[in-house]
Amino acid sequence: GHAHAHRVNEDVGSGLKSGVRGTPTFFVNGIRHDGPDDLASLRAAVEEAAR
């Protein structure tokens, strides 16, 4: 069998429950970031969350 299949299935299920629909998916402060995934956009999202 596949030694890690159970863990992979758990991770996939967890991702789906969290709203992951593909990769990469980024979360900022527990909230899915739906904006662009370039550095400037991610930095802005992190800075906004830190306020």
DSSP file (Angstrom, degrees, kcal/mol; ACC not computed):
  #  RESIDUE AA STRUCTURE BP1 BP2  ACC     N-H-->O    O-->H-N    N-H-->O    O-->H-N    TCO  KAPPA ALPHA  PHI   PSI    X-CA   Y-CA   Z-CA
    1    1 A G              0   0    0      0, 0.0     2,-0.7     0, 0.0     3,-0.1   0.000 360.0 360.0 360.0-179.0    0.0    0.0    0.0
    2    2 A H    >   -     0   0    0      1,-0.1     3,-1.1     2,-0.0     4,-0.4  -0.842 360.0-152.0 -95.9 116.5    0.9    3.6    0.1
    3    3 A A  T 3  S+     0   0    0     -2,-0.7     4,-0.2     1,-0.3     3,-0.1   0.776  93.1  33.2 -60.9 -29.7    2.4    4.5    3.4
    4    4 A H  T 3> S+     0   0    0      1,-0.1     4,-2.5     2,-0.1    -1,-0.3   0.313  83.9 105.4-112.8   7.9    1.3    8.2    3.3
    5    5 A A  H <> S+     0   0    0     -3,-1.1     4,-2.6     1,-0.2     5,-0.2   0.886  80.3  52.3 -59.1 -42.0   -2.1    7.9    1.5
    6    6 A H  H  > S+     0   0    0     -4,-0.4     4,-2.2     1,-0.2    -1,-0.2   0.933 111.7  45.9 -61.1 -46.1   -4.2    8.4    4.6
    7    7 A R  H  > S+     0   0    0      2,-0.2     4,-2.5     1,-0.2    -1,-0.2   0.903 112.1  51.2 -65.2 -40.8   -2.3   11.6    5.6
    8    8 A V  H  X S+     0   0    0     -4,-2.5     4,-2.5     1,-0.2    -1,-0.2   0.925 109.9  49.9 -61.9 -44.1   -2.5   13.0    2.0
    9    9 A N  H  X S+     0   0    0     -4,-2.6     4,-2.3     1,-0.2    -1,-0.2   0.888 110.2  50.6 -62.4 -39.1   -6.2   12.3    2.0
   10   10 A E  H  X S+     0   0    0     -4,-2.2     4,-2.5     2,-0.2    -1,-0.2   0.923 111.2  48.5 -62.3 -44.2   -6.6   14.1    5.3
   11   11 A D  H  X S+     0   0    0     -4,-2.5     4,-2.4     2,-0.2    -2,-0.2   0.896 110.9  50.0 -64.7 -40.5   -4.6   17.1    4.0
   12   12 A V  H  X S+     0   0    0     -4,-2.5     4,-2.4     2,-0.2    -1,-0.2   0.933 111.8  48.5 -63.1 -45.5   -6.7   17.3    0.8
   13   13 A G  H  X S+     0   0    0     -4,-2.3     4,-2.2     1,-0.2    -2,-0.2   0.907 111.3  49.7 -60.9 -42.8   -9.9   17.2    2.8
   14   14 A S  H  X S+     0   0    0     -4,-2.5     4,-1.5     1,-0.2    -1,-0.2   0.908 110.6  50.5 -62.6 -42.6   -8.7   19.9    5.2
   15   15 A G  H  <>S+     0   0    0     -4,-2.4     5,-2.8     1,-0.2     4,-0.4   0.920 109.3  50.1 -62.4 -44.2   -7.7   22.1    2.2
   16   16 A L  H ><5S+     0   0    0     -4,-2.4     3,-1.2     1,-0.2    -1,-0.2   0.902 109.2  51.6 -62.5 -40.9  -11.1   21.7    0.6
   17   17 A K  H 3<5S+     0   0    0     -4,-2.2    -1,-0.2     1,-0.2    -2,-0.2   0.806 108.6  53.1 -64.2 -28.6  -12.9   22.6    3.8
   18   18 A S  T 3<5S-     0   0    0     -4,-1.5    -1,-0.2    -3,-0.2    -2,-0.2   0.479 125.3-100.6 -86.2  -3.3  -10.7   25.7    4.0
   19   19 A G  T < 5 +     0   0    0     -3,-1.2     2,-0.4    -4,-0.4    -3,-0.2   0.566  66.3 155.8  97.2   9.3  -11.6   26.8    0.5
   20   20 A V      < +     0   0    0     -5,-2.8    -1,-0.3    -6,-0.2     3,-0.1  -0.565   8.8 165.8 -71.8 127.3   -8.5   25.6   -1.4
   21   21 A R        -     0   0    0     -2,-0.4     2,-0.3     1,-0.3    -1,-0.2   0.416  64.0 -19.9-119.8  -4.7   -9.4   25.1   -5.0
   22   22 A G  S    S-     0   0    0      0, 0.0    -1,-0.3     0, 0.0     0, 0.0  -0.972  85.6 -42.5-179.6-178.0   -5.9   24.8   -6.5
   23   23 A T  S    S+     0   0    0     -2,-0.3     2,-0.1     1,-0.2     3,-0.0  -0.942 104.4  34.1-121.6 146.1   -2.3   25.6   -5.9
   24   24 A P  S    S+     0   0    0      0, 0.0     2,-0.4     0, 0.0    -1,-0.2   0.579  72.4 167.2 -79.0 150.8   -0.9   27.9   -4.9
   25   25 A T        -     0   0    0     -2,-0.1     2,-0.4    -5,-0.1     9,-0.1  -0.999  16.8-158.5-124.6 130.1   -3.4   29.1   -2.3
   26   26 A F  E     -A   33   0A   0      7,-0.5     7,-3.3    -2,-0.4     2,-0.4  -0.884   6.1-162.7-113.6 140.4   -2.3   31.7    0.2
   27   27 A F  E     -A   32   0A   0     -2,-0.4     2,-0.5     5,-0.3     5,-0.2  -0.977   2.4-163.8-118.4 134.4   -3.9   32.4    3.6
   28   28 A V  E >  S-A   31   0A   0      3,-2.9     3,-1.5    -2,-0.4    -2,-0.0  -0.969  79.2 -18.8-119.6 115.6   -3.2   35.7    5.4
   29   29 A N  T 3  S-     0   0    0     -2,-0.5    -1,-0.2     1,-0.3     3,-0.1   0.868 130.1 -50.9  56.3  38.9   -4.1   35.7    9.1
   30   30 A G  T 3  S+     0   0    0      1,-0.2     2,-0.5    -3,-0.0    -1,-0.3   0.463 117.1 110.0  82.7   2.1   -6.4   32.7    8.5
   31   31 A I  E <  S-A   28   0A   0     -3,-1.5    -3,-2.9     0, 0.0    -1,-0.2  -0.935  74.6-112.9-115.0 131.6   -8.2   34.2    5.5
   32   32 A R  E     -A   27   0A   0     -2,-0.5     2,-0.7    -5,-0.2    -5,-0.3  -0.400  26.5-134.4 -63.0 130.4   -7.8   33.0    2.0
   33   33 A H  E     +A   26   0A   0     -7,-3.3    -7,-0.5     1,-0.1    -1,-0.1  -0.792  25.6 178.4 -87.8 112.7   -6.1   35.6   -0.2
   34   34 A D        +     0   0    0     -2,-0.7    -1,-0.1    -9,-0.1     3,-0.1   0.428  51.5  92.1 -96.4  -0.3   -8.1   35.8   -3.4
   35   35 A G  S    S-     0   0    0      1,-0.2    -2,-0.0     6,-0.1     7,-0.0  -0.068  93.1 -54.2 -81.0-172.7   -6.0   38.5   -5.0
   36   36 A P        -     0   0    0      0, 0.0    -1,-0.2     0, 0.0    -2,-0.0  -0.186  43.7-134.7 -58.9 156.5   -3.0   38.2   -7.2
   37   37 A D        +     0   0    0     -3,-0.1     2,-0.1     4,-0.1   -12,-0.0   0.071  62.6 121.4-106.0  25.0   -0.1   36.0   -5.9
   38   38 A D  S  > S-     0   0    0      1,-0.1     4,-2.4     4,-0.0     5,-0.2  -0.465  77.0-106.3 -81.2 162.8    2.7   38.4   -6.8
   39   39 A L  H  > S+     0   0    0      1,-0.2     4,-2.9     2,-0.2     5,-0.2   0.886 116.9  52.3 -57.7 -44.4    5.0   39.6   -4.1
   40   40 A A  H  > S+     0   0    0      1,-0.2     4,-2.2     2,-0.2    -1,-0.2   0.913 111.9  45.8 -62.1 -42.8    3.6   43.2   -4.0
   41   41 A S  H  > S+     0   0    0      2,-0.2     4,-2.1     1,-0.2    -1,-0.2   0.908 114.9  46.6 -67.7 -41.9    0.0   42.0   -3.6
   42   42 A L  H  X S+     0   0    0     -4,-2.4     4,-2.4     2,-0.2    -2,-0.2   0.908 111.8  51.3 -66.9 -40.9    0.9   39.4   -0.9
   43   43 A R  H  X S+     0   0    0     -4,-2.9     4,-2.7    -5,-0.2    -2,-0.2   0.923 110.1  49.8 -60.6 -44.0    3.0   42.0    1.0
   44   44 A A  H  X S+     0   0    0     -4,-2.2     4,-2.4    -5,-0.2    -1,-0.2   0.894 110.3  50.4 -62.4 -40.1    0.1   44.5    0.9
   45   45 A A  H  X S+     0   0    0     -4,-2.1     4,-2.1     2,-0.2    -1,-0.2   0.904 112.3  46.8 -65.0 -41.3   -2.3   41.8    2.2
   46   46 A V  H  X S+     0   0    0     -4,-2.4     4,-1.6     2,-0.2    -2,-0.2   0.921 112.6  49.3 -66.6 -44.0    0.1   40.9    5.1
   47   47 A E  H  X S+     0   0    0     -4,-2.7     4,-0.5     1,-0.2    -2,-0.2   0.902 111.4  49.7 -63.0 -40.2    0.7   44.6    6.0
   48   48 A E  H >< S+     0   0    0     -4,-2.4     3,-1.0     1,-0.2    -1,-0.2   0.905 110.3  50.3 -64.2 -41.5   -3.1   45.2    6.0
   49   49 A A  H 3< S+     0   0    0     -4,-2.1    -1,-0.2     1,-0.2    -2,-0.2   0.793 104.1  59.8 -67.2 -27.4   -3.7   42.2    8.2
   50   50 A A  H 3<        0   0    0     -4,-1.6    -1,-0.2     1,-0.2    -2,-0.2   0.625 360.0 360.0 -77.3 -12.6   -1.0   43.4   10.6
   51   51 A R    <<        0   0    0     -3,-1.0    -1,-0.2    -4,-0.5    -2,-0.1   0.483 360.0 360.0 -75.9 360.0   -2.9   46.7   11.3
